[in-house]
Amino acid sequence: MTMSSMKIFDITASALSAQSQRLNLVASNMANADSVSSSMGETYRSRQPVFKAVFDRMNPGGQAAGVRMLGVVESKAPLQQEYAPDHPLANEQGYIFRPNVNMVEEMANMISASRSYQSNVEVANAARQMMMGLLRLGQ
């Protein structure tokens, strides 16, 4: 068993971390979907992760060696402006502002991230089982 065969666990770990961070952002977006503000500047905006493939510098072929999150971007989708002059947070013109969180998109992101996470757990388990089988063959 070589060190290169152990890279599968590093790659899988980075993917698990990335999907965990993605799920945290989805949870934050969903938790703030119904928040209300009196100004556009204070209104919550949907946040999305930006990922980057990490490549193995030791390998001249540039094999992918994992993924990492570069950062978080806020959605440029317009905020929801609602005329509600009786609302306690209404501005001078009688408007309140709601986030640009699309719950259907967030549910799709949550399902996708959950399935990706689950798939990476299965990859790690399969790799572990194969390595255990190799060790048993050497006995």
N, C-alpha and C positions, 0 to 999 in steps of 0.2 A: 504494500500500500504506500503510494507516494504522497508527497505533500500536495501535488497537483490534484490528487483525488479528493483531498480535503477542501478544495476551493468551493465545491458544491455547497458546503455548509455556510461559507462566507457569503456566497451569492444569495442563497436562500434567506439568510439572516438579514441581509440588506433589503431584500424584497419584503420580508415580513415587517421590518421597521417602516419602510415606505408606505405600505398599506395601512399600518397602524396610524401613522401620521395623517394619512388621507381620511381614515375613519374619524379621527378626532376633529378634523376640519368640517366634515359632513355633520357631525354631532353639534358643533358650534353653530353652523349655519341653520340647522333645524331648530336649535334652542332659541335663536334670535329671530326666527321668521316672523313672529307676531309682535316684535317690539315696535314701539312708536316713538317718534321724535318730533320736535317742533322746527327743526331746520335740516336742510339737506346735508350739511357738514357733520352733524352729529348722528346721522342715521347709519345703522349697521349696513355693511355691504357684504354680499356673498364672497367668500374666500375660497380660492382653489389652489392646490399644490402645483408646484413646478418641479418635475423630476428630471434627472440627467443620468444617462448610462455612465457607469464608471468602467474604464478599460484597464486591463492588466498591462502595466508599463514594462514588465519583464518579458512579455511575450511580443515578439516582433509582428505577429499577425494582428495584434490589437484585439484580442478576444475580450468580450464583455466580462467584467468581473463583479458586476452588481449594479445597484442603483442607489442614488441618494437624492434627497430633496434639496433643491437649490434655494427655494424660498416659497413664499405665498403671494399670490396676486389677488387683488380685489376685482370683482366683476365690474365691467363698464356698462352693464345693462342699466337702463334708467330705473330710478327709485319710483316707488308708487306714491303719488301725491293724491291726497283725499281731502275733499272739502268737508270739514267737520267743525263748524264754528263753536259748538257747545262742548267739544272735547277739551279737557283741562290743559292739554299740551298744544293746542292749536296756536299757530302764530298770529300776528296782527291781521293777516288776510283771511284767517279762519282755516288754514290748511295744516294737516298733519302729514308726516312722511313715514312710509313703511319700507322695510328692506327690499332689495331686489332678489330675494331668495325664492327660487322656483322649487317647490316641494317635490314635484315629479322628477326633476333632474337630480335633486338630492337623494331621493329614494333609489334612483337608478345608480347613482354614484356609490351609495351605501351597499347595494347588492353586488355591484361590480368589485368593490374593494373587499367585501367579505368573501366572495368567491375566489378572488386572487390570493387572499390570505390563506384560505383553506387549501388551495392548490399548492401553495408553497410549503405548507405544513406536510402535505402528502408527499411532495418531492423529498423533503428532508427525511421523512420516515422511510421512504423507499430506499434512499441512499444509505441510511443507517442499516437497514435490513440487508442490503447487498454487501456492505462492508462486513457485517457480522457473519454473513455466509462465507465470504472470502477468508475470514479469520478461522472459521470452523474447518474449511478445506485444508488449511495449513497445519492443522493439529495432527 
